[in-house]
Amino acid sequence: MKAKWHIGRVTDIEHISKTKLSFSIKLKEEQQFEFEAGQFVTMDLPLGEKRRQRWRSYSIANIPNVENKLSFSIGYLENGLASAYFFEQMSIGDEIKFKGPEGTFVLPANLNRPIIMIATGTGVVPFISMLRKIKQDKIPFESIHLIYGSRLVEDILYHSELEEWKEEFGNFQFDIVLSRATNWNGTKGYVHDTYLNSDIHDEEQVLYLLCGWTSMIDEAMLNLFPKVNDPTKQIKYELYG
Ligand SMILES: Cc1cc2nc3c(=O)[nH]c(=O)nc-3n(C[C@H](O)[C@H](O)[C@H](O)COP(=O)(O)OP(=O)(O)OC[C@H]3O[C@@H](n4cnc5c(N)ncnc54)[C@H](O)[C@@H]3O)c2cc1C
């Protein structure tokens, strides 16, 4: 089926740190844009002449809403073309063309088992969408543990929302693991030690959801494969590149 293209107008941009920003677009069309929590869209950004070179995918951070807004968080990559656009050029009112929604990395139907979400950097975005969906629809879940790695304190995305979640849901916990922070009393290092040392009651049932770049996913897969009963059913991931 031919992909349908949509146009959204940038409504707000929040520079969170030197390497992290969040922004929203509002769709031009009236019809509510439907998608599942965890999905992404592919944007056609102003990055050059060749169409394929301009395409980049981004996870949606929010859930479908009557305002028809989509929100995103972007991590800056050195020498990245899209990174340069988002951090140096994008302005309120810009039009962004995109297709989607795409992807099968969505909120699992069965939340009746322990879920461990492992993310690095903007890999936390699809999990935020999933958590927002659970909260909005009051979906019961057994337990969710988010392990979220980043570099610096100022790079942490959605921190206060995660704190609120923890307050509200006794069966939700999160760990932030920072690899380069000196001003941080929490866990330092990489996500891997945290999930490897987690106390998981039901290793046969646990579902691991991973999202981020190849280096993190590859290492996590190597670590988790021998730990679970059925890797194809118990480990799902979204690879950013
Ligand atoms: C399904 C999906 C969802 C995604 N969601 C998000 C999201 O929510 N937020 C987000 O910020 N990004 C997300 N991405 C990544 C995004 O699509 C772009 O790849 C990213 O923004 C970099 O684009 P760029 O044009 O800035 O970099 P490019 O111009 O494509 O590359 C810049 C430089 O980085 C190098 N590079 C490529 N891969 C890596 C890597 N893994 N680590 C270090 N350097 C590398 C390249 O060699 C190049 O030199 C997602 C990707 C996928 C596939």
The ligand as a Tripos MOL2 file, in Angstrom:
@<TRIPOS>MOLECULE
LIG
   53    58     1     0     0
SMALL
NO_CHARGES

@<TRIPOS>ATOM
      1 C1         12.4390    3.5410   14.2190 C.3       1 LIG1
      2 C2         13.3790    4.6730   14.5520 C.ar      1 LIG1
      3 C3         13.0070    5.6170   15.4900 C.ar      1 LIG1
      4 C4         13.8810    6.6440   15.8260 C.ar      1 LIG1
      5 N1         13.4990    7.5510   16.7630 N.ar      1 LIG1
      6 C5         14.3360    8.5380   17.1180 C.ar      1 LIG1
      7 C6         13.9690    9.4690   18.1210 C.ar      1 LIG1
      8 O1         12.8710    9.4090   18.6970 O.2       1 LIG1
      9 N2         14.8550   10.4560   18.4250 N.ar      1 LIG1
     10 C7         16.0820   10.5460   17.8080 C.ar      1 LIG1
     11 O2         16.8360   11.4670   18.1270 O.2       1 LIG1
     12 N3         16.4510    9.6720   16.8590 N.ar      1 LIG1
     13 C8         15.6070    8.6830   16.4850 C.ar      1 LIG1
     14 N4         15.9780    7.8270   15.4950 N.ar      1 LIG1
     15 C9         17.2510    8.0620   14.7770 C.3       1 LIG1
     16 C10        16.9970    9.0760   13.6400 C.3       1 LIG1
     17 O3         16.2030    8.4790   12.6410 O.3       1 LIG1
     18 C11        18.2930    9.5600   12.9850 C.3       1 LIG1
     19 O4         19.0650    8.4610   12.6060 O.3       1 LIG1
     20 C12        19.0960   10.4520   13.9160 C.3       1 LIG1
     21 O5         18.3510   11.6300   14.2530 O.3       1 LIG1
     22 C13        20.4120   10.8790   13.2620 C.3       1 LIG1
     23 O6         20.1360   11.5500   12.0830 O.3       1 LIG1
     24 P1         21.1380   12.6440   11.5180 P.3       1 LIG1
     25 O7         20.6660   13.0350   10.1600 O.co2     1 LIG1
     26 O8         21.3430   13.7060   12.5290 O.co2     1 LIG1
     27 O9         22.4820   11.8240   11.3930 O.3       1 LIG1
     28 P2         23.1280   11.2560   10.0430 P.3       1 LIG1
     29 O10        23.4600   12.3780    9.1150 O.co2     1 LIG1
     30 O11        22.2390   10.1800    9.5140 O.co2     1 LIG1
     31 O12        24.4300   10.6220   10.6680 O.3       1 LIG1
     32 C14        25.3040   11.4890   11.3970 C.3       1 LIG1
     33 C15        26.5940   10.8570   11.7660 C.3       1 LIG1
     34 O13        26.3590    9.9160   12.8110 O.3       1 LIG1
     35 C16        26.9570    8.6910   12.4680 C.3       1 LIG1
     36 N5         26.1590    7.6530   13.0860 N.ar      1 LIG1
     37 C17        25.2130    6.9020   12.4930 C.ar      1 LIG1
     38 N6         24.7190    6.0280   13.3830 N.ar      1 LIG1
     39 C18        25.3540    6.2460   14.5530 C.ar      1 LIG1
     40 C19        25.2770    5.6800   15.8500 C.ar      1 LIG1
     41 N7         24.5020    4.6460   16.1000 N.pl3     1 LIG1
     42 N8         26.0300    6.2040   16.8380 N.ar      1 LIG1
     43 C20        26.8690    7.2150   16.5960 C.ar      1 LIG1
     44 N9         27.0060    7.7650   15.3780 N.ar      1 LIG1
     45 C21        26.2640    7.3000   14.3710 C.ar      1 LIG1
     46 C22        26.9610    8.6670   10.9750 C.3       1 LIG1
     47 O14        27.9770    7.8260   10.5030 O.3       1 LIG1
     48 C23        27.2280   10.1200   10.6370 C.3       1 LIG1
     49 O15        28.5800   10.4410   10.6550 O.3       1 LIG1
     50 C24        15.1390    6.7550   15.1680 C.ar      1 LIG1
     51 C25        15.5020    5.8090   14.1950 C.ar      1 LIG1
     52 C26        14.6390    4.7850   13.8960 C.ar      1 LIG1
     53 C27        15.0600    3.7790   12.8520 C.3       1 LIG1
@<TRIPOS>BOND
     1     1     2 1
     2     2     3 ar
     3     2    52 ar
     4     3     4 ar
     5     4     5 ar
     6     4    50 ar
     7     5     6 ar
     8     6     7 ar
     9     6    13 1
    10     7     8 2
    11     7     9 ar
    12     9    10 ar
    13    10    11 2
    14    10    12 ar
    15    12    13 ar
    16    13    14 ar
    17    14    15 1
    18    14    50 ar
    19    15    16 1
    20    16    17 1
    21    16    18 1
    22    18    19 1
    23    18    20 1
    24    20    21 1
    25    20    22 1
    26    22    23 1
    27    23    24 1
    28    24    25 2
    29    24    26 1
    30    24    27 1
    31    27    28 1
    32    28    29 2
    33    28    30 1
    34    28    31 1
    35    31    32 1
    36    32    33 1
    37    33    34 1
    38    33    48 1
    39    34    35 1
    40    35    36 1
    41    35    46 1
    42    36    37 ar
    43    36    45 ar
    44    37    38 ar
    45    38    39 ar
    46    39    40 ar
    47    39    45 ar
    48    40    41 1
    49    40    42 ar
    50    42    43 ar
    51    43    44 ar
    52    44    45 ar
    53    46    47 1
    54    46    48 1
    55    48    49 1
    56    50    51 ar
    57    51    52 ar
    58    52    53 1
@<TRIPOS>SUBSTRUCTURE
     1 LIG1         1 GROUP 0 **** ****
